[in-house]
Amino acid sequence: MSSNKYRAVSGFYSAENDSLDSFKKYSDSQWFASKQELAVYKALTSIPRTTVERQVKVPIKLPTPLYDATCWKCDFLVTYDGRPEKQYLVEAKGVPTREFKLMLQYLEYFNYTDWKRLIVVTNKRIKIDRNIWSVAVDDLVECLSAKWM
């Protein structure tokens, strides 16, 4: 296997073989991990009077004498009109993994307030867990507008 093929397979960036184009997306001088995340960002920034923060640390479990705090980085925190009671956490997911579902369980158990204001966005509406459904990217603006009005 040549070095170019090795770099392409392993995911290393090389100038000769620009194989990571599908993973790196730029908009507004910001880097996005996926096309899904970029699409969600564009949808969120199209809503008037909203503030969008990226890669927000969400505490899952507070620290104890034995263990450090457990945090999760959510893709977006959206605030409508600068009002903290109208804040939502928005997570762009291509495919919800087992680890993500486990994180949702921990978040629901240890930090129910943030769990209640989480919106998971996928390409189309799917059932993630027993009581959790995602929102399609196309329906995100309508969903948030309904929650804020």
C-alpha positions in Angstrom: 0.0 0.0 0.0 1.5 3.3 -1.0 1.7 6.2 1.5 -1.1 8.1 -0.3 -3.5 5.2 0.1 -2.4 4.8 3.7 -3.1 8.4 4.4 -6.5 8.3 2.8 -7.5 5.2 4.7 -6.3 6.3 8.1 -7.8 9.8 7.8 -4.5 11.8 7.9 -4.5 14.9 5.8 -2.0 15.2 3.0 -1.7 17.9 0.3 -1.3 15.3 -2.4 -4.5 13.4 -1.5 -7.1 15.8 -0.1 -9.3 13.1 1.3 -10.8 14.9 4.2 -12.9 17.3 2.2 -16.0 15.5 3.3 -15.1 16.1 7.0 -14.0 19.7 7.1 -16.5 22.4 6.2 -16.0 26.1 6.6 -18.6 28.8 6.9 -18.2 32.3 8.4 -14.5 31.4 9.1 -15.6 28.5 11.3 -14.8 24.9 11.1 -17.6 22.3 11.1 -17.1 18.6 11.7 -19.8 17.5 9.2 -22.2 18.7 6.6 -25.0 18.0 9.0 -23.5 20.4 11.6 -23.1 23.1 9.0 -26.7 22.7 7.8 -28.0 23.0 11.4 -25.8 26.1 11.9 -27.2 27.7 8.8 -30.7 27.0 9.9 -30.2 28.3 13.4 -28.5 31.5 12.2 -31.4 32.2 9.8 -33.8 32.7 12.7 -34.1 36.4 13.5 -33.2 37.6 17.1 -31.3 34.5 18.0 -27.8 34.0 19.4 -26.0 30.8 18.5 -23.0 29.6 20.6 -21.0 26.6 19.4 -19.4 23.7 21.3 -21.0 24.5 24.6 -19.9 22.5 27.7 -22.9 20.9 29.4 -22.3 19.5 32.8 -23.7 16.0 33.1 -22.6 15.2 36.6 -21.1 17.5 39.2 -17.8 16.6 40.8 -17.6 14.5 44.0 -14.7 14.0 46.4 -13.8 10.9 44.4 -14.5 11.9 40.8 -14.2 14.9 38.6 -17.2 16.5 36.9 -18.4 14.9 33.7 -19.2 17.2 30.9 -20.4 16.9 27.3 -19.8 19.3 24.5 -23.1 20.1 22.7 -22.9 21.5 19.2 -25.0 24.6 19.8 -26.7 26.7 22.4 -29.5 28.8 20.9 -30.9 31.8 22.8 -33.9 33.7 21.6 -33.9 37.5 22.2 -31.2 37.2 25.0 -33.7 35.5 27.4 -32.2 32.6 29.4 -35.6 30.9 29.8 -35.7 30.6 26.0 -32.5 28.7 25.5 -32.2 25.3 23.8 -29.3 22.9 23.3 -29.1 21.7 19.7 -27.1 18.6 18.8 -26.6 17.7 15.1 -26.3 13.9 14.7 -25.9 11.9 11.5 -26.6 8.6 13.3 -27.2 8.4 17.0 -24.6 6.0 18.4 -24.8 3.8 21.5 -22.5 6.2 23.3 -24.7 9.1 22.5 -27.8 7.3 23.8 -25.9 6.4 27.0 -24.9 10.1 27.4 -28.6 11.0 27.0 -29.5 8.6 29.9 -26.8 10.1 32.1 -27.9 13.7 31.2 -31.5 12.8 32.0 -30.6 11.3 35.4 -28.0 13.9 36.6 -29.1 17.1 34.8 -32.8 16.9 33.9 -33.1 20.6 33.2 -30.6 20.5 30.3 -32.0 17.2 29.1 -35.5 18.8 28.8 -34.1 21.6 26.6 -32.1 19.4 24.3 -33.1 19.1 20.6 -31.4 16.4 18.5 -31.4 17.1 14.8 -30.9 14.5 12.1 -31.5 14.4 8.4 -35.0 13.0 8.8 -37.1 12.5 11.9 -36.2 9.2 13.7 -36.8 7.5 17.0 -33.6 7.7 19.1 -34.8 6.1 22.3 -38.0 4.9 23.8 -39.3 8.5 24.4 -36.9 10.6 22.3 -37.5 11.6 18.7 -35.2 13.7 16.6 -36.2 16.7 14.6 -35.4 16.9 10.9 -33.1 19.7 9.7 -35.9 21.1 7.5 -38.3 21.3 10.5 -35.8 22.8 13.0 -36.7 26.5 12.5 -40.4 25.7 12.7 -39.9 23.6 15.9 -37.9 26.4 17.6 -40.3 29.1 16.6 -43.2 27.1 18.1 -41.3 26.7 21.4 -40.5 30.4 21.6 -43.9 31.8 20.8 
